[in-house]
Amino acid sequence: MTQAEPLIRTISDTALLAAVYRARETERQDALFRDPLARRLAGKRGEQIAESMPFSDRNTWAWVVRTYLFDQFIAEQCQQGVDMVINLAAGLDTRPYRMTLPATLKWIEIDLPGILSYKEEILANEKPVCALERVRLELSDVPVRCEVFAQLGGRADTCLIFTEGFIIYFSADQVRALAEDLAAPRTFQRWILDLASPGLLRLLQKNMNISLSGGVSSLQFGPEEGPEFFVPCGWKPIDVRSPLKTAARFKRLSFGMRLLSLLPASNGRQGSRPWSGVCLLAKP
Ligand SMILES: C[S@@+](CC[C@H](N)C(=O)[O-])C[C@H]1O[C@@H](n2cnc3c(N)ncnc32)[C@H](O)[C@@H]1O
């Protein structure tokens, strides 16, 4: 492999990177969560990709704390009685195997065919704790996704959707349209997502070499409006949690980042401030 050949060849390779950070977290004494399947899923290629991304490697805390915050939100929503969870762009996530969930919970993983086949092959002998299904879907295919959402919506009483590490790869117009499509089924009641500010987006575009279309960064979405972006699309932010403050609480930050974490919490417009939030949205 020459330097010029990018290690990330398709968008689904980013799922390997996420699995590497979950595997490394699992191997720590003070792990915030344990994902025993992550190491196998990440594989050697995952580690090679991680090693080629020093910026991301220095900021592992951001990936780990994001997973931790999603775990918390998902557990809370399951306790409140959702009967279906849809993980949009699930990648190599293994929550149906590692979390304590009701056996009757319907859990749907949606992603592109290649990554889901890779995952199924590796997990062939593993047993999920709930009723897991996988749907191979190109999420930018609007008519097909609307059909899938309508079908799933019809099988649920209260459905939680989550998108972890996904919408940053869509343009603002694509995210808006997706948000509207997710607002359509009556039973789709909650949505957990992670969001970057314009300042953080620029920092990531500069430092993370994820460009799949002719040198243009694949990282695209960091709205000026912050979580309020979703209000005109039918979703109201009801809880926003700070990865930075969470990482500070668990003593996972460098000195410089610790100083940044002392700034007052703010969930509105951030402009150039590098900000991220894990947001719980509800139908108004
Ligand atoms: C950074 S990974 C995150 C995976 C997983 N949510 C996690 O946190 O580990 C991004 C995921 O988005 C999926 N993805 C990107 N664009 C997609 C599209 N148009 N349709 C379906 N999945 C897509 C990729 O295949 C990949 O699994």
The ligand as a MOL file (V3000), in Angstrom:
LIG
                    3D

  0  0  0     0  0            999 V3000
M  V30 BEGIN CTAB
M  V30 COUNTS 27 29 0 0 0
M  V30 BEGIN ATOM
M  V30 1 C -18.8270 6.3020 11.0820 0
M  V30 2 S -19.7800 4.9070 10.6080 0 CHG=1
M  V30 3 C -20.8140 4.7920 12.0390 0
M  V30 4 C -21.3580 3.4290 12.2160 0
M  V30 5 C -22.0810 3.1930 13.5430 0
M  V30 6 N -23.2630 4.0200 13.6510 0
M  V30 7 C -21.1570 3.3960 14.7020 0
M  V30 8 O -21.3330 4.3750 15.4370 0
M  V30 9 O -20.2530 2.6000 14.8640 0 CHG=-1
M  V30 10 C -20.8910 5.5410 9.3620 0
M  V30 11 C -21.8450 4.4890 8.8210 0
M  V30 12 O -22.7500 5.1360 7.9160 0
M  V30 13 C -23.0460 4.2260 6.8770 0
M  V30 14 N -23.5360 5.0030 5.7320 0
M  V30 15 C -22.9570 6.0780 5.1870 0
M  V30 16 N -23.6770 6.5170 4.1360 0
M  V30 17 C -24.7500 5.6750 4.0360 0
M  V30 18 C -25.8640 5.6020 3.1540 0
M  V30 19 N -26.0010 6.4680 2.1590 0
M  V30 20 N -26.7700 4.6230 3.3400 0
M  V30 21 C -26.6250 3.7320 4.3460 0
M  V30 22 N -25.5790 3.7600 5.2290 0
M  V30 23 C -24.6640 4.7100 5.0620 0
M  V30 24 C -21.7150 3.5560 6.6040 0
M  V30 25 O -21.8590 2.3560 5.8790 0
M  V30 26 C -21.1720 3.3700 8.0210 0
M  V30 27 O -21.5360 2.1340 8.5550 0
M  V30 END ATOM
M  V30 BEGIN BOND
M  V30 1 1 1 2
M  V30 2 1 2 3
M  V30 3 1 2 10
M  V30 4 1 3 4
M  V30 5 1 4 5
M  V30 6 1 5 6
M  V30 7 1 5 7
M  V30 8 2 7 8
M  V30 9 1 7 9
M  V30 10 1 10 11
M  V30 11 1 11 12
M  V30 12 1 11 26
M  V30 13 1 12 13
M  V30 14 1 13 14
M  V30 15 1 13 24
M  V30 16 1 14 15
M  V30 17 1 14 23
M  V30 18 2 15 16
M  V30 19 1 16 17
M  V30 20 1 17 18
M  V30 21 2 17 23
M  V30 22 1 18 19
M  V30 23 2 18 20
M  V30 24 1 20 21
M  V30 25 2 21 22
M  V30 26 1 22 23
M  V30 27 1 24 25
M  V30 28 1 24 26
M  V30 29 1 26 27
M  V30 END BOND
M  V30 END CTAB
M  END
